[in-house]
């Protein structure tokens, strides 16, 4: 690495550290609002899930809002006839519920039910027809479960891996906190180093409650009026919008900044692997995505990572998935993705992109442009032969800001 490259990387790091220190949560929220006004797009408002809702209703709310997860709340004066919670009234935050939380618990029940009934539905050579029948049967039952039962199961540890809810809280009195603080105490202030992907902006109901807060991102039984939600995507989008003031960072190559995951640490599967097996792997290993390579490009089962990159399966691909569609999990993963894409076209939700990549030697600017343009959570670095050489995610960028602060 040349001295010039090293100097650019150092300058870029200083610029990014200053960006995190000087920018505030309020800045990002204002930028979001200006974008919405400028585009004159219709907003669907913040999605809130009642803890007493059924899983079926919760998944429909997430699909209607085109989001992966939403806060789970209790609202004392809720109108039972209303389809959605009125965000103008105070609520008590119970946690966050995502599509993948539901699927984790569903898979745990699928595995347990197969074991108890001595049915060979877990093995790689499991009968597809039997899998579909079981997925249909359990999906119909699962739709009637309550959200509270799913939240309890997640915290108890689906797949023997207890975890925190995927979210946190920032109170309106703390909107002037720096992005560095919000990232460190909000997005990364979770157990087992599992990052949160969204923070609820809450206006506390009374001053007495504030006196008992241990930190500005305490989530346990937070109560107040919902103002907004700050996501990792919002922070990275704001960073991209401010790149003109970060000239050195824009020129830094991804590899020089040592950001993201290299191919040797990535997880690969072939396009023929059943989606339910891929999902099970993601849940058991705590993955949010993995790379899919063309089945016909893999010379040996031990060299899957050398195959031609064909797609990506991430938590975003389960957005909008309903219980009656759980049967599609029995399909090969690439066909499952095709089915999801068809479903999105039918519901006029075409935001999901199959695969977003940049050249192996791409710089930070190129990666941020792709993340912002397609509103995806990850971008692959691909060489001329089509092999994945690495991946950079929204979390990686926030983690870099967090690390630079220290």
Secondary structure, DSSP 4 states (H G I P E B T S, - for coil): --HHHHHHHHHHHHHHHHHHHH-BHHHHHHHHHHHHHHHTPPP----EEETTSBHHHHHHHHHHHT-SEEEEEE-TT--TT-SS--TTS-EEEEEEEEHHHHHHHHHHHHHHHHHHTT---SSTT--HHHHHHHHHHHHHHHTTSBHHHHHHHHHH-GGG-----S-EEEEGGGTTSBHHHHIIIIIS-SGGGPPPSEEEEEEES-HHHHHT-SSTT--TT-EEEEEEEEEHHHHHHHHHHTGGG-HHHHH-BTTTTT-SEEGGG--EEETTSBHHHHHHHHHHHT-SEEEEE-GGG-S-GGGGGGSPEEEEEEGGGGTT--GGGGGGGGSBHHHHHHHHHHHHHHTT-----S--EEETT-BHHHHHHHHHHHT-SEEEEE-TTS-EEEEEEHHHHHHHHHHHH-
